[in-house]
Amino acid sequence: MVSVSAPVAGMVVVPIPVAGDIVVAGDMVVVAGDMVVAGGIVVAGDIVVVAGDIAGLGDVMVVVG
């Protein structure tokens, strides 16, 4: 299990059960892989995930570049 802490007050930790999966917990969105956290954005490889409430909906955007 790999964990990453959200760069926000409260420091929510989200476990990643399966590689490639997007895990949502509150306002924290993470993806499996080698992670770099900058501000409120979690980056894994070429995938950039913007924190939101529901993966694929609302404020969540997944960009592959």
PDB file of N, CA, C and O in Angstrom:
ATOM      1  N   MET A   1       0.833  -1.204   0.000  1.00  0.00           N
ATOM      2  CA  MET A   1       0.000   0.000   0.000  1.00  0.00           C
ATOM      3  C   MET A   1       0.869   1.256   0.000  1.00  0.00           C
ATOM      4  O   MET A   1       1.829   1.372   0.762  1.00  0.00           O
ATOM      5  N   VAL A   2       0.511   2.175  -0.861  1.00  0.00           N
ATOM      6  CA  VAL A   2       1.231   3.441  -0.932  1.00  0.00           C
ATOM      7  C   VAL A   2       0.283   4.537  -0.486  1.00  0.00           C
ATOM      8  O   VAL A   2      -0.893   4.529  -0.846  1.00  0.00           O
ATOM      9  N   SER A   3       0.787   5.477   0.295  1.00  0.00           N
ATOM     10  CA  SER A   3      -0.062   6.555   0.768  1.00  0.00           C
ATOM     11  C   SER A   3       0.533   7.909   0.392  1.00  0.00           C
ATOM     12  O   SER A   3       1.748   8.070   0.277  1.00  0.00           O
ATOM     13  N   VAL A   4      -0.357   8.867   0.208  1.00  0.00           N
ATOM     14  CA  VAL A   4       0.098  10.233  -0.053  1.00  0.00           C
ATOM     15  C   VAL A   4      -0.770  11.162   0.778  1.00  0.00           C
ATOM     16  O   VAL A   4      -1.987  10.987   0.851  1.00  0.00           O
ATOM     17  N   SER A   5      -0.145  12.146   1.401  1.00  0.00           N
ATOM     18  CA  SER A   5      -0.911  13.056   2.241  1.00  0.00           C
ATOM     19  C   SER A   5      -1.318  14.296   1.455  1.00  0.00           C
ATOM     20  O   SER A   5      -0.543  14.829   0.660  1.00  0.00           O
ATOM     21  N   ALA A   6      -2.524  14.737   1.687  1.00  0.00           N
ATOM     22  CA  ALA A   6      -3.021  15.918   0.997  1.00  0.00           C
ATOM     23  C   ALA A   6      -2.360  17.180   1.542  1.00  0.00           C
ATOM     24  O   ALA A   6      -2.232  17.337   2.756  1.00  0.00           O
ATOM     25  N   PRO A   7      -1.939  18.082   0.651  1.00  0.00           N
ATOM     26  CA  PRO A   7      -1.302  19.332   1.091  1.00  0.00           C
ATOM     27  C   PRO A   7      -2.338  20.349   1.561  1.00  0.00           C
ATOM     28  O   PRO A   7      -2.369  21.484   1.085  1.00  0.00           O
ATOM     29  N   VAL A   8      -3.188  19.929   2.500  1.00  0.00           N
ATOM     30  CA  VAL A   8      -4.218  20.813   3.022  1.00  0.00           C
ATOM     31  C   VAL A   8      -4.326  20.632   4.530  1.00  0.00           C
ATOM     32  O   VAL A   8      -3.751  19.703   5.097  1.00  0.00           O
ATOM     33  N   ALA A   9      -5.065  21.527   5.169  1.00  0.00           N
ATOM     34  CA  ALA A   9      -5.239  21.434   6.612  1.00  0.00           C
ATOM     35  C   ALA A   9      -5.901  20.116   6.967  1.00  0.00           C
ATOM     36  O   ALA A   9      -6.885  19.719   6.343  1.00  0.00           O
ATOM     37  N   GLY A  10      -5.373  19.454   7.948  1.00  0.00           N
ATOM     38  CA  GLY A  10      -5.930  18.175   8.366  1.00  0.00           C
ATOM     39  C   GLY A  10      -5.108  17.005   7.850  1.00  0.00           C
ATOM     40  O   GLY A  10      -5.125  15.918   8.427  1.00  0.00           O
ATOM     41  N   MET A  11      -4.392  17.236   6.763  1.00  0.00           N
ATOM     42  CA  MET A  11      -3.515  16.236   6.164  1.00  0.00           C
ATOM     43  C   MET A  11      -4.193  14.867   6.049  1.00  0.00           C
ATOM     44  O   MET A  11      -3.859  13.942   6.790  1.00  0.00           O
ATOM     45  N   VAL A  12      -5.128  14.745   5.136  1.00  0.00           N
ATOM     46  CA  VAL A  12      -5.840  13.485   4.917  1.00  0.00           C
ATOM     47  C   VAL A  12      -4.931  12.519   4.172  1.00  0.00           C
ATOM     48  O   VAL A  12      -4.312  12.874   3.169  1.00  0.00           O
ATOM     49  N   VAL A  13      -4.860  11.281   4.682  1.00  0.00           N
ATOM     50  CA  VAL A  13      -4.032  10.274   4.028  1.00  0.00           C
ATOM     51  C   VAL A  13      -4.932   9.265   3.315  1.00  0.00           C
ATOM     52  O   VAL A  13      -5.852   8.702   3.909  1.00  0.00           O
ATOM     53  N   VAL A  14      -4.648   9.051   2.033  1.00  0.00           N
ATOM     54  CA  VAL A  14      -5.473   8.145   1.248  1.00  0.00           C
ATOM     55  C   VAL A  14      -4.648   6.949   0.776  1.00  0.00           C
ATOM     56  O   VAL A  14      -3.654   7.123   0.070  1.00  0.00           O
ATOM     57  N   PRO A  15      -5.052   5.736   1.160  1.00  0.00           N
ATOM     58  CA  PRO A  15      -4.340   4.535   0.712  1.00  0.00           C
ATOM     59  C   PRO A  15      -4.685   4.213  -0.743  1.00  0.00           C
ATOM     60  O   PRO A  15      -5.805   4.463  -1.189  1.00  0.00           O
ATOM     61  N   ILE A  16      -3.731   3.664  -1.473  1.00  0.00           N
ATOM     62  CA  ILE A  16      -3.966   3.305  -2.867  1.00  0.00           C
ATOM     63  C   ILE A  16      -3.988   1.781  -2.983  1.00  0.00           C
ATOM     64  O   ILE A  16      -2.944   1.138  -2.869  1.00  0.00           O
ATOM     65  N   PRO A  17      -5.157   1.202  -3.207  1.00  0.00           N
ATOM     66  CA  PRO A  17      -5.273  -0.251  -3.243  1.00  0.00           C
ATOM     67  C   PRO A  17      -4.785  -0.918  -4.525  1.00  0.00           C
ATOM     68  O   PRO A  17      -4.184  -1.991  -4.478  1.00  0.00           O
ATOM     69  N   VAL A  18      -5.039  -0.290  -5.663  1.00  0.00           N
ATOM     70  CA  VAL A  18      -4.682  -0.897  -6.942  1.00  0.00           C
ATOM     71  C   VAL A  18      -4.030   0.114  -7.869  1.00  0.00           C
ATOM     72  O   VAL A  18      -4.498   1.247  -7.980  1.00  0.00           O
ATOM     73  N   ALA A  19      -2.961  -0.284  -8.531  1.00  0.00           N
ATOM     74  CA  ALA A  19      -2.275   0.610  -9.467  1.00  0.00           C
ATOM     75  C   ALA A  19      -3.227   1.005 -10.589  1.00  0.00           C
ATOM     76  O   ALA A  19      -3.927   0.159 -11.146  1.00  0.00           O
ATOM     77  N   GLY A  20      -3.249   2.284 -10.916  1.00  0.00           N
ATOM     78  CA  GLY A  20      -4.103   2.765 -11.989  1.00  0.00           C
ATOM     79  C   GLY A  20      -5.447   3.272 -11.504  1.00  0.00           C
ATOM     80  O   GLY A  20      -6.114   4.036 -12.202  1.00  0.00           O
ATOM     81  N   ASP A  21      -5.847   2.855 -10.316  1.00  0.00           N
ATOM     82  CA  ASP A  21      -7.129   3.275  -9.771  1.00  0.00           C
ATOM     83  C   ASP A  21      -7.082   4.710  -9.261  1.00  0.00           C
ATOM     84  O   ASP A  21      -6.047   5.179  -8.789  1.00  0.00           O
ATOM     85  N   ILE A  22      -8.210   5.397  -9.360  1.00  0.00           N
ATOM     86  CA  ILE A  22      -8.329   6.727  -8.772  1.00  0.00           C
ATOM     87  C   ILE A  22      -9.120   6.586  -7.485  1.00  0.00           C
ATOM     88  O   ILE A  22     -10.228   6.048  -7.482  1.00  0.00           O
ATOM     89  N   VAL A  23      -8.545   7.072  -6.388  1.00  0.00           N
ATOM     90  CA  VAL A  23      -9.203   6.969  -5.099  1.00  0.00           C
ATOM     91  C   VAL A  23      -9.639   8.351  -4.637  1.00  0.00           C
ATOM     92  O   VAL A  23      -8.846   9.292  -4.610  1.00  0.00           O
ATOM     93  N   VAL A  24     -10.914   8.455  -4.275  1.00  0.00           N
ATOM     94  CA  VAL A  24     -11.438   9.742  -3.841  1.00  0.00           C
ATOM     95  C   VAL A  24     -11.834   9.680  -2.376  1.00  0.00           C
ATOM     96  O   VAL A  24     -12.555   8.773  -1.961  1.00  0.00           O
ATOM     97  N   ALA A  25     -11.365  10.641  -1.597  1.00  0.00           N
ATOM     98  CA  ALA A  25     -11.738  10.725  -0.191  1.00  0.00           C
ATOM     99  C   ALA A  25     -11.927  12.188   0.160  1.00  0.00           C
ATOM    100  O   ALA A  25     -10.951  12.914   0.349  1.00  0.00           O
ATOM    101  N   GLY A  26     -13.158  12.622   0.247  1.00  0.00           N
ATOM    102  CA  GLY A  26     -13.422  14.031   0.516  1.00  0.00           C
ATOM    103  C   GLY A  26     -13.031  14.859  -0.695  1.00  0.00           C
ATOM    104  O   GLY A  26     -13.580  14.681  -1.783  1.00  0.00           O
ATOM    105  N   ASP A  27     -12.080  15.768  -0.504  1.00  0.00           N
ATOM    106  CA  ASP A  27     -11.632  16.605  -1.613  1.00  0.00           C
ATOM    107  C   ASP A  27     -10.309  16.134  -2.183  1.00  0.00           C
ATOM    108  O   ASP A  27      -9.724  16.803  -3.036  1.00  0.00           O
ATOM    109  N   MET A  28      -9.827  14.978  -1.715  1.00  0.00           N
ATOM    110  CA  MET A  28      -8.524  14.496  -2.138  1.00  0.00           C
ATOM    111  C   MET A  28      -8.653  13.449  -3.231  1.00  0.00           C
ATOM    112  O   MET A  28      -9.396  12.479  -3.080  1.00  0.00           O
ATOM    113  N   VAL A  29      -7.946  13.636  -4.316  1.00  0.00           N
ATOM    114  CA  VAL A  29      -7.956  12.668  -5.400  1.00  0.00           C
ATOM    115  C   VAL A  29      -6.520  12.245  -5.680  1.00  0.00           C
ATOM    116  O   VAL A  29      -5.645  13.088  -5.876  1.00  0.00           O
ATOM    117  N   VAL A  30      -6.281  10.944  -5.698  1.00  0.00           N
ATOM    118  CA  VAL A  30      -4.934  10.459  -5.944  1.00  0.00           C
ATOM    119  C   VAL A  30      -4.940   9.334  -6.973  1.00  0.00           C
ATOM    120  O   VAL A  30      -5.953   8.661  -7.162  1.00  0.00           O
ATOM    121  N   VAL A  31      -3.829   9.139  -7.622  1.00  0.00           N
ATOM    122  CA  VAL A  31      -3.690   8.018  -8.544  1.00  0.00           C
ATOM    123  C   VAL A  31      -2.431   7.238  -8.200  1.00  0.00           C
ATOM    124  O   VAL A  31      -1.491   7.784  -7.621  1.00  0.00           O
ATOM    125  N   ALA A  32      -2.417   5.967  -8.556  1.00  0.00           N
ATOM    126  CA  ALA A  32      -1.264   5.138  -8.231  1.00  0.00           C
ATOM    127  C   ALA A  32      -0.077   5.491  -9.108  1.00  0.00           C
ATOM    128  O   ALA A  32      -0.249   5.983 -10.223  1.00  0.00           O
ATOM    129  N   GLY A  33       1.108   5.246  -8.617  1.00  0.00           N
ATOM    130  CA  GLY A  33       2.324   5.523  -9.382  1.00  0.00           C
ATOM    131  C   GLY A  33       3.294   6.363  -8.579  1.00  0.00           C
ATOM    132  O   GLY A  33       3.074   6.616  -7.395  1.00  0.00           O
ATOM    133  N   ASP A  34       4.363   6.795  -9.221  1.00  0.00           N
ATOM    134  CA  ASP A  34       5.329   7.670  -8.557  1.00  0.00           C
ATOM    135  C   ASP A  34       4.724   9.065  -8.487  1.00  0.00           C
ATOM    136  O   ASP A  34       4.456   9.686  -9.515  1.00  0.00           O
ATOM    137  N   MET A  35       4.511   9.553  -7.272  1.00  0.00           N
ATOM    138  CA  MET A  35       3.777  10.799  -7.117  1.00  0.00           C
ATOM    139  C   MET A  35       4.628  12.007  -6.757  1.00  0.00           C
ATOM    140  O   MET A  35       5.609  11.915  -6.020  1.00  0.00           O
ATOM    141  N   VAL A  36       4.213  13.139  -7.304  1.00  0.00           N
ATOM    142  CA  VAL A  36       4.802  14.422  -6.956  1.00  0.00           C
ATOM    143  C   VAL A  36       3.646  15.330  -6.600  1.00  0.00           C
ATOM    144  O   VAL A  36       2.745  15.557  -7.407  1.00  0.00           O
ATOM    145  N   VAL A  37       3.679  15.849  -5.382  1.00  0.00           N
ATOM    146  CA  VAL A  37       2.602  16.722  -4.957  1.00  0.00           C
ATOM    147  C   VAL A  37       3.069  18.173  -5.002  1.00  0.00           C
ATOM    148  O   VAL A  37       4.049  18.550  -4.359  1.00  0.00           O
ATOM    149  N   ALA A  38       2.337  18.984  -5.783  1.00  0.00           N
ATOM    150  CA  ALA A  38       2.658  20.408  -5.888  1.00  0.00           C
ATOM    151  C   ALA A  38       1.383  21.194  -5.660  1.00  0.00           C
ATOM    152  O   ALA A  38       0.454  21.112  -6.463  1.00  0.00           O
ATOM    153  N   GLY A  39       1.326  21.932  -4.610  1.00  0.00           N
ATOM    154  CA  GLY A  39       0.108  22.664  -4.273  1.00  0.00           C
ATOM    155  C   GLY A  39      -0.996  21.674  -3.953  1.00  0.00           C
ATOM    156  O   GLY A  39      -0.824  20.817  -3.086  1.00  0.00           O
ATOM    157  N   GLY A  40      -2.118  21.776  -4.634  1.00  0.00           N
ATOM    158  CA  GLY A  40      -3.208  20.832  -4.410  1.00  0.00           C
ATOM    159  C   GLY A  40      -3.318  19.837  -5.552  1.00  0.00           C
ATOM    160  O   GLY A  40      -4.328  19.144  -5.679  1.00  0.00           O
ATOM    161  N   ILE A  41      -2.289  19.759  -6.383  1.00  0.00           N
ATOM    162  CA  ILE A  41      -2.321  18.883  -7.552  1.00  0.00           C
ATOM    163  C   ILE A  41      -1.436  17.664  -7.355  1.00  0.00           C
ATOM    164  O   ILE A  41      -0.278  17.776  -6.952  1.00  0.00           O
ATOM    165  N   VAL A  42      -1.993  16.508  -7.643  1.00  0.00           N
ATOM    166  CA  VAL A  42      -1.231  15.280  -7.534  1.00  0.00           C
ATOM    167  C   VAL A  42      -0.862  14.821  -8.937  1.00  0.00           C
ATOM    168  O   VAL A  42      -1.723  14.702  -9.809  1.00  0.00           O
ATOM    169  N   VAL A  43       0.407  14.569  -9.145  1.00  0.00           N
ATOM    170  CA  VAL A  43       0.883  14.175 -10.462  1.00  0.00           C
ATOM    171  C   VAL A  43       1.465  12.771 -10.416  1.00  0.00           C
ATOM    172  O   VAL A  43       2.284  12.458  -9.552  1.00  0.00           O
ATOM    173  N   ALA A  44       1.039  11.931 -11.346  1.00  0.00           N
ATOM    174  CA  ALA A  44       1.565  10.577 -11.427  1.00  0.00           C
ATOM    175  C   ALA A  44       1.875  10.290 -12.888  1.00  0.00           C
ATOM    176  O   ALA A  44       0.964  10.088 -13.690  1.00  0.00           O
ATOM    177  N   GLY A  45       3.124  10.271 -13.226  1.00  0.00           N
ATOM    178  CA  GLY A  45       3.514  10.069 -14.619  1.00  0.00           C
ATOM    179  C   GLY A  45       3.030  11.224 -15.466  1.00  0.00           C
ATOM    180  O   GLY A  45       3.326  12.383 -15.171  1.00  0.00           O
ATOM    181  N   ASP A  46       2.276  10.913 -16.533  1.00  0.00           N
ATOM    182  CA  ASP A  46       1.730  11.952 -17.390  1.00  0.00           C
ATOM    183  C   ASP A  46       0.298  12.305 -17.022  1.00  0.00           C
ATOM    184  O   ASP A  46      -0.354  13.092 -17.709  1.00  0.00           O
ATOM    185  N   ILE A  47      -0.185  11.719 -15.933  1.00  0.00           N
ATOM    186  CA  ILE A  47      -1.562  11.964 -15.520  1.00  0.00           C
ATOM    187  C   ILE A  47      -1.605  13.041 -14.447  1.00  0.00           C
ATOM    188  O   ILE A  47      -0.918  12.948 -13.429  1.00  0.00           O
ATOM    189  N   VAL A  48      -2.420  14.066 -14.685  1.00  0.00           N
ATOM    190  CA  VAL A  48      -2.586  15.128 -13.699  1.00  0.00           C
ATOM    191  C   VAL A  48      -4.019  15.086 -13.199  1.00  0.00           C
ATOM    192  O   VAL A  48      -4.965  15.166 -13.982  1.00  0.00           O
ATOM    193  N   VAL A  49      -4.169  14.961 -11.899  1.00  0.00           N
ATOM    194  CA  VAL A  49      -5.499  14.897 -11.311  1.00  0.00           C
ATOM    195  C   VAL A  49      -5.737  16.104 -10.428  1.00  0.00           C
ATOM    196  O   VAL A  49      -4.960  16.383  -9.515  1.00  0.00           O
ATOM    197  N   VAL A  50      -6.818  16.818 -10.704  1.00  0.00           N
ATOM    198  CA  VAL A  50      -7.166  17.982  -9.900  1.00  0.00           C
ATOM    199  C   VAL A  50      -8.176  17.565  -8.835  1.00  0.00           C
ATOM    200  O   VAL A  50      -9.186  16.927  -9.133  1.00  0.00           O
ATOM    201  N   ALA A  51      -7.891  17.929  -7.611  1.00  0.00           N
ATOM    202  CA  ALA A  51      -8.745  17.525  -6.491  1.00  0.00           C
ATOM    203  C   ALA A  51     -10.181  17.962  -6.681  1.00  0.00           C
ATOM    204  O   ALA A  51     -10.446  19.086  -7.107  1.00  0.00           O
ATOM    205  N   GLY A  52     -11.115  17.064  -6.359  1.00  0.00           N
ATOM    206  CA  GLY A  52     -12.551  17.356  -6.451  1.00  0.00           C
ATOM    207  C   GLY A  52     -13.302  16.396  -5.568  1.00  0.00           C
ATOM    208  O   GLY A  52     -12.732  15.826  -4.637  1.00  0.00           O
ATOM    209  N   ASP A  53     -14.575  16.208  -5.846  1.00  0.00           N
ATOM    210  CA  ASP A  53     -15.378  15.326  -5.001  1.00  0.00           C
ATOM    211  C   ASP A  53     -15.600  13.955  -5.631  1.00  0.00           C
ATOM    212  O   ASP A  53     -15.514  12.936  -4.945  1.00  0.00           O
ATOM    213  N   ILE A  54     -15.882  13.923  -6.926  1.00  0.00           N
ATOM    214  CA  ILE A  54     -16.166  12.653  -7.576  1.00  0.00           C
ATOM    215  C   ILE A  54     -15.302  12.490  -8.816  1.00  0.00           C
ATOM    216  O   ILE A  54     -15.267  13.374  -9.672  1.00  0.00           O
ATOM    217  N   ALA A  55     -14.609  11.372  -8.916  1.00  0.00           N
ATOM    218  CA  ALA A  55     -13.722  11.136 -10.051  1.00  0.00           C
ATOM    219  C   ALA A  55     -14.510  11.168 -11.356  1.00  0.00           C
ATOM    220  O   ALA A  55     -15.514  10.471 -11.501  1.00  0.00           O
ATOM    221  N   GLY A  56     -14.049  11.978 -12.303  1.00  0.00           N
ATOM    222  CA  GLY A  56     -14.689  12.053 -13.608  1.00  0.00           C
ATOM    223  C   GLY A  56     -15.834  13.044 -13.663  1.00  0.00           C
ATOM    224  O   GLY A  56     -16.400  13.273 -14.732  1.00  0.00           O
ATOM    225  N   LEU A  57     -16.189  13.639 -12.527  1.00  0.00           N
ATOM    226  CA  LEU A  57     -17.297  14.578 -12.501  1.00  0.00           C
ATOM    227  C   LEU A  57     -16.931  15.845 -11.753  1.00  0.00           C
ATOM    228  O   LEU A  57     -15.892  15.915 -11.097  1.00  0.00           O
ATOM    229  N   GLY A  58     -17.785  16.836 -11.856  1.00  0.00           N
ATOM    230  CA  GLY A  58     -17.586  18.073 -11.105  1.00  0.00           C
ATOM    231  C   GLY A  58     -16.269  18.757 -11.438  1.00  0.00           C
ATOM    232  O   GLY A  58     -15.998  19.068 -12.598  1.00  0.00           O
ATOM    233  N   ASP A  59     -15.439  18.995 -10.403  1.00  0.00           N
ATOM    234  CA  ASP A  59     -14.196  19.726 -10.582  1.00  0.00           C
ATOM    235  C   ASP A  59     -13.014  18.824 -10.925  1.00  0.00           C
ATOM    236  O   ASP A  59     -11.885  19.290 -11.077  1.00  0.00           O
ATOM    237  N   VAL A  60     -13.293  17.526 -11.045  1.00  0.00           N
ATOM    238  CA  VAL A  60     -12.199  16.592 -11.292  1.00  0.00           C
ATOM    239  C   VAL A  60     -11.855  16.538 -12.775  1.00  0.00           C
ATOM    240  O   VAL A  60     -12.730  16.351 -13.621  1.00  0.00           O
ATOM    241  N   MET A  61     -10.576  16.705 -13.078  1.00  0.00           N
ATOM    242  CA  MET A  61     -10.111  16.612 -14.454  1.00  0.00           C
ATOM    243  C   MET A  61      -8.895  15.702 -14.524  1.00  0.00           C
ATOM    244  O   MET A  61      -7.965  15.829 -13.727  1.00  0.00           O
ATOM    245  N   VAL A  62      -8.908  14.791 -15.479  1.00  0.00           N
ATOM    246  CA  VAL A  62      -7.765  13.926 -15.672  1.00  0.00           C
ATOM    247  C   VAL A  62      -7.189  14.234 -17.042  1.00  0.00           C
ATOM    248  O   VAL A  62      -7.860  14.063 -18.059  1.00  0.00           O
ATOM    249  N   VAL A  63      -5.942  14.689 -17.065  1.00  0.00           N
ATOM    250  CA  VAL A  63      -5.307  15.082 -18.318  1.00  0.00           C
ATOM    251  C   VAL A  63      -4.094  14.215 -18.601  1.00  0.00           C
ATOM    252  O   VAL A  63      -3.183  14.120 -17.779  1.00  0.00           O
ATOM    253  N   VAL A  64      -4.086  13.587 -19.758  1.00  0.00           N
ATOM    254  CA  VAL A  64      -2.946  12.772 -20.159  1.00  0.00           C
ATOM    255  C   VAL A  64      -2.187  13.527 -21.235  1.00  0.00           C
ATOM    256  O   VAL A  64      -2.722  13.809 -22.307  1.00  0.00           O
ATOM    257  N   GLY A  65      -0.930  13.853 -20.937  1.00  0.00           N
ATOM    258  CA  GLY A  65      -0.186  14.658 -21.886  1.00  0.00           C
ATOM    259  C   GLY A  65       1.183  14.108 -22.162  1.00  0.00           C
ATOM    260  O   GLY A  65       1.933  14.684 -22.950  1.00  0.00           O
TER     261      GLY A  65
END
